[in-house]
Amino acid sequence: MTTKTTLILGAGFGGIITANALRRQLPSDHRIVLIDKLPTFHFGATKPWVMLGHKTVAEISHSREALGRRGIEFLQAEIRQIDLAKGEVETEHGSRRGDYLVIALGADYDMSAIPGLAAAHEFYTLEGAARLREALREFSRGDLIVLVPRAPFKCPPAPYEAAMLMDHAFKERDVRDNVRIALYTVEGAPMATAGAEMGSFIREQLAARGISFHPTKKTSSVDGEQRSVKFDDGSEAHFDLLVTVPPHVAPKAVREAGLTNQSGWIPADPKTLKVARESAFRAVYAIGDVSVVPLPGRHKPDVPLVLPKAGTVADGQGQIVASQIAGEVLGRPAETFAGVGTCYIETGGKQAVRGEGQFYALPHPVMRTTPPDGAQYEGKLTWMSDWLRANL
Ligand SMILES: Cc1cc2nc3c(=O)[nH]c(=O)nc-3n(C[C@H](O)[C@H](O)[C@H](O)COP(=O)(O)OP(=O)(O)OC[C@H]3O[C@@H](n4cnc5c(N)ncnc54)[C@H](O)[C@@H]3O)c2cc1C
């Protein structure tokens, strides 16, 4: 067997898992090069903790240094170009060639996609979550809107979770009676990709907390001076504090490489995560947030139903891609992705609910839940600490 190289672009959830799983399966002469522009990793699931002031950015940031000790070459560099024809990736520190390419670059945000949206707060970036923490501290009276202007977006329960966590924080400060919380979303139902059971569960949780829910509201613009959100159906909503999920886009290097389809994301095979493109690489894979995998048998105009963008999905896909590459290198059968993923939704006061999703299930996706409790919250903490111990 001659020495081969796997290039993994993006050391987030999916990239780190792929690198570790591949390292376990292939001998050390197979080079694994993992590239990311940032030195640290953080769980998206910990951003709401920053938003609430429960953790600092430093406390939720984890160094990627240990990857080197596991036999993975970690290169901290911005990826500028993916050249499929040459089988090369151009970074700020020069180009890298590879035999296998795994694209796990996640999603970028584009607040300019909607006029005026830049006036809103967000908790999807670490900086945004830290800024929102200050705004929430000051906020004790008026209309708070949680806005989901576009789909798909990372972690389908995140805006609902954020609304419930803010509700809890206002109650703790004894100001909840002075604050109206409303959630406006482009989605037809909460977590549409997870099936009807999850949608009903979230609606009930919102109603129990007095959080009003407004589905099928596509944002057309935001007027920061008038403090008003305008929707495509001609209606408007007033806010004193606006918290939005930023519109998501694929990273520039991915778009410029012509890897995306009309959805704006890289179409990947639902089972193997392979990208059907001619290239000088032996195989190209796309996993996690940067990929799009339509759910079998389900289509809705305007809001396409696709595999959710979630860390646990990227995790499961990364393990499959490692098995696919190892299978090809070692000439053995490989595993395929079954469309499963879990998610934890915090409901406030150290309570959470764990959803078990089967996204390829027919006639519709299934996500089972049990009522929120402290044990499921503890389960979330254990999931994160186990993940860190195994992978970083
Ligand atoms: C508020 C919030 C809460 C969430 N809660 C949960 C949860 O409870 N459970 C769950 O499963 N998921 C959750 N998620 C979603 C989860 O974080 C993402 O779905 C997951 O991180 C996707 O993994 P990924 O590998 O595709 O991308 P990422 O983890 O985003 O990794 C992409 C990596 O690529 C790097 N990168 C991007 N562009 C470049 C470039 N040009 N050059 C070099 N490097 C680059 C980035 O620095 C990043 O490290 C949450 C997300 C948010 C925002």
The ligand as an SDF file (V2000), in Angstrom:
LIG
                    3D

 53 58  0  0  0  0  0  0  0  0999 V2000
  -26.6910   28.1590   19.2260 C   0  0  0  0  0  0  0  0  0  0  0  0
  -26.4020   26.8000   18.7050 C   0  0  0  0  0  0  0  0  0  0  0  0
  -26.7800   25.6900   19.4420 C   0  0  0  0  0  0  0  0  0  0  0  0
  -26.5170   24.4140   18.9520 C   0  0  0  0  0  0  0  0  0  0  0  0
  -26.8710   23.3190   19.6980 N   0  0  0  0  0  0  0  0  0  0  0  0
  -26.6160   22.0710   19.2320 C   0  0  0  0  0  0  0  0  0  0  0  0
  -26.9570   20.9200   19.9940 C   0  0  0  0  0  0  0  0  0  0  0  0
  -27.4700   21.0220   21.1140 O   0  0  0  0  0  0  0  0  0  0  0  0
  -26.7070   19.7040   19.4600 N   0  0  0  0  0  0  0  0  0  0  0  0
  -26.1270   19.5610   18.2300 C   0  0  0  0  0  0  0  0  0  0  0  0
  -25.9200   18.4210   17.7940 O   0  0  0  0  0  0  0  0  0  0  0  0
  -25.8180   20.6320   17.4720 N   0  0  0  0  0  0  0  0  0  0  0  0
  -26.0320   21.8780   17.9430 C   0  0  0  0  0  0  0  0  0  0  0  0
  -25.6830   22.9670   17.1950 N   0  0  0  0  0  0  0  0  0  0  0  0
  -25.2550   22.7950   15.8000 C   0  0  0  0  0  0  0  0  0  0  0  0
  -23.8040   22.3910   15.6820 C   0  0  0  0  0  0  0  0  0  0  0  0
  -22.9590   23.2960   16.3580 O   0  0  0  0  0  0  0  0  0  0  0  0
  -23.4190   22.3260   14.2050 C   0  0  0  0  0  0  0  0  0  0  0  0
  -24.4180   21.6830   13.4740 O   0  0  0  0  0  0  0  0  0  0  0  0
  -22.1090   21.5650   14.0520 C   0  0  0  0  0  0  0  0  0  0  0  0
  -21.0760   22.3020   14.6270 O   0  0  0  0  0  0  0  0  0  0  0  0
  -21.8320   21.2440   12.5950 C   0  0  0  0  0  0  0  0  0  0  0  0
  -20.5990   20.6260   12.4740 O   0  0  0  0  0  0  0  0  0  0  0  0
  -19.7280   20.8580   11.1690 P   0  0  0  0  0  0  0  0  0  0  0  0
  -18.5190   20.0230   11.3430 O   0  0  0  0  0  0  0  0  0  0  0  0
  -20.5480   20.6870    9.9520 O   0  0  0  0  0  0  0  0  0  0  0  0
  -19.3690   22.4180   11.1980 O   0  0  0  0  0  0  0  0  0  0  0  0
  -18.6250   23.2490   12.3300 P   0  0  0  0  0  0  0  0  0  0  0  0
  -18.6190   22.5300   13.6230 O   0  0  0  0  0  0  0  0  0  0  0  0
  -19.2110   24.6160   12.2840 O   0  0  0  0  0  0  0  0  0  0  0  0
  -17.1240   23.3090   11.8160 O   0  0  0  0  0  0  0  0  0  0  0  0
  -16.7480   24.0120   10.6650 C   0  0  0  0  0  0  0  0  0  0  0  0
  -15.3070   24.4460   10.8450 C   0  0  0  0  0  0  0  0  0  0  0  0
  -14.8130   24.9670    9.5980 O   0  0  0  0  0  0  0  0  0  0  0  0
  -13.9780   26.0620    9.8780 C   0  0  0  0  0  0  0  0  0  0  0  0
  -13.9260   26.9050    8.6810 N   0  0  0  0  0  0  0  0  0  0  0  0
  -14.9680   27.4680    8.0250 C   0  0  0  0  0  0  0  0  0  0  0  0
  -14.5150   28.1270    6.9440 N   0  0  0  0  0  0  0  0  0  0  0  0
  -13.1610   27.9970    6.9250 C   0  0  0  0  0  0  0  0  0  0  0  0
  -12.1300   28.4300    6.0510 C   0  0  0  0  0  0  0  0  0  0  0  0
  -12.3790   29.1610    4.9560 N   0  0  0  0  0  0  0  0  0  0  0  0
  -10.8670   28.0800    6.3480 N   0  0  0  0  0  0  0  0  0  0  0  0
  -10.5640   27.3260    7.4290 C   0  0  0  0  0  0  0  0  0  0  0  0
  -11.4960   26.8830    8.2870 N   0  0  0  0  0  0  0  0  0  0  0  0
  -12.7890   27.2100    8.0440 C   0  0  0  0  0  0  0  0  0  0  0  0
  -14.6100   26.7470   11.0610 C   0  0  0  0  0  0  0  0  0  0  0  0
  -13.6640   27.5060   11.7890 O   0  0  0  0  0  0  0  0  0  0  0  0
  -15.1390   25.5540   11.8690 C   0  0  0  0  0  0  0  0  0  0  0  0
  -14.2530   25.1370   12.8920 O   0  0  0  0  0  0  0  0  0  0  0  0
  -25.8860   24.2710   17.6920 C   0  0  0  0  0  0  0  0  0  0  0  0
  -25.4760   25.3820   16.9590 C   0  0  0  0  0  0  0  0  0  0  0  0
  -25.7280   26.6480   17.4700 C   0  0  0  0  0  0  0  0  0  0  0  0
  -25.2410   27.8320   16.6760 C   0  0  0  0  0  0  0  0  0  0  0  0
  1  2  1  0
  2  3  1  0
  2 52  2  0
  3  4  2  0
  4  5  1  0
  4 50  1  0
  5  6  2  0
  6  7  1  0
  6 13  1  0
  7  8  2  0
  7  9  1  0
  9 10  1  0
 10 11  2  0
 10 12  1  0
 12 13  2  0
 13 14  1  0
 14 15  1  0
 14 50  1  0
 15 16  1  0
 16 17  1  0
 16 18  1  0
 18 19  1  0
 18 20  1  0
 20 21  1  0
 20 22  1  0
 22 23  1  0
 23 24  1  0
 24 25  2  0
 24 26  1  0
 24 27  1  0
 27 28  1  0
 28 29  2  0
 28 30  1  0
 28 31  1  0
 31 32  1  0
 32 33  1  0
 33 34  1  0
 33 48  1  0
 34 35  1  0
 35 36  1  0
 35 46  1  0
 36 37  1  0
 36 45  1  0
 37 38  2  0
 38 39  1  0
 39 40  1  0
 39 45  2  0
 40 41  1  0
 40 42  2  0
 42 43  1  0
 43 44  2  0
 44 45  1  0
 46 47  1  0
 46 48  1  0
 48 49  1  0
 50 51  2  0
 51 52  1  0
 52 53  1  0
M  END
$$$$
